[in-house]
């Protein structure tokens, strides 16, 4: 599963969306456990991600780095690109429901 793939990249920089769903960020892959893996963000946060939240993992087929668009100034090369699922709560909408007997 993902655990075996991630173990090969411990200590390297990966691109992941650990905090914001739409923003990829360069993070260090710190550890790989039995139920989750941990990354360190650029702000020094340690984020634990359960494997059940991983949507996809992208790796270069030839074993090299994966190019991602890091900014408008150029691309960046990372070892893996990991997309994780986030719970999104929409604000500003209200509603209510009730049942009617028919």
Secondary structure, DSSP 8 states (H G I E B T S, - for coil): -HHHHHHTTTTSEEEE-SSSTT--EEEEEEEE-SSEEEEE-TTS-EEEEEGGGEEEEE--TTSS-EEEEEETTEEEEES-EEEE-------S----------
